[in-house]
């Protein structure tokens, strides 16, 4: 009974993080910089830089790769709503599997 509110909160967190954080950064970068690959790399670096402050270096690499993939999806799919929901689904699935399997707990433990 307790797992459904946690499941819902996890989903809301993923949606909020994608809409507010990642999409804003990607589209602000794309307004300033016209070269698409530069936008993707810069966006992925910004995502990953938040993680290197709190976690180990390999978390920075993992987050950079995931951010690179997510930014590429945002900029390559022409329909924004399809891109947004596909990225939210990937993000949610990664967090959910990582939480259930204990991988996130092992990676973030100091």
N, C-alpha and C positions, 0 to 999 in steps of 0.2 A: 504494500500500500504506500509505503514511504518513497519507493523508487520513482513513481510517476511525477511528483512535483520536482524531483531532482532532474529527471529526464527533460521536463518542460523548461526548467531553468537553464539547463545546458543548451537546449535548442535556442532559447531567447538570447543567451549570451553569445552564441555563434552568429546569430542574425545581427545583433547589435554591433559586434566587433567587425563583421564584414561591411555593413552599411556605413557605420560612422568612421571607423578607423581605416580599413584598407581601401575602400572605394574612394574616400576623400583624398587620401594620399596619392593614389594612382591617377586620379583625374586632375588633381592640382599639378602633379609632375607632368602630365601630358599637355597641360595648358602652357607650362613654362618651356618644356623641351619638346621638340617636334620629332626627334628620332625615337622610334618605338622601342628598340632594344635597350637604349639608355634609360628610358622610363621604367622598363621592367626591372633592370638591374638596380636602379636607384630605389625603386619601391621595395624590392626584396631586401635590400640593405637596411632600409628604414625599419621594416618589420623585424628583421633579425637583430638590429641594434638594441631594441627594447629587451630582448631575451638575454643578450650577453651580459647585461648588468646584473641579472639575478641567477643565471644558470651557468653551466659549464660551456666550454668552447664548442663541443660537439653539438650542443643544443642550438648554438648560433648557426652552425653549418646546416643542420636539419631544417631550421626555420627559414634560412636563406633559400634552400632548395624548394621548400613548400611555397614560400612567398613568390619565388620566381615562377613556379607553375601556375599559381593562382592569378598573378598579375598577367601572365601570358593569356590565360583563359579570358580574363576581363577585356583585354585589348583585342583579342582575336575573334571573339563571337560578336557579330554585329548587333544582335538584339540584347540590350542591356538587362532586361528582366530574365531572359534565359541564362545569361552569363552569371547574374547575381545568384539565382537559385541553384545553379549547378555548383558554384563555388561554395555557397552555404552548405549544400549537401556534402561536398567533399570535406570541408572543414569540420562539420558536425560528426561525420563518420570517423574521421581521424581522431578527434577528441574523445568520442564515445568508445571506440575500440581501445585507444590508449588508456582511458580511465578504467574500463572493465578488465583489461588484461594486466593492469598494474605497471605498465611501461612508463607512464607519465610520473607515477610515484617514484619509481626507481631512478629515472633521469633527473628529477628535481631534488632528490635527497642529497644532502651534502655530506 
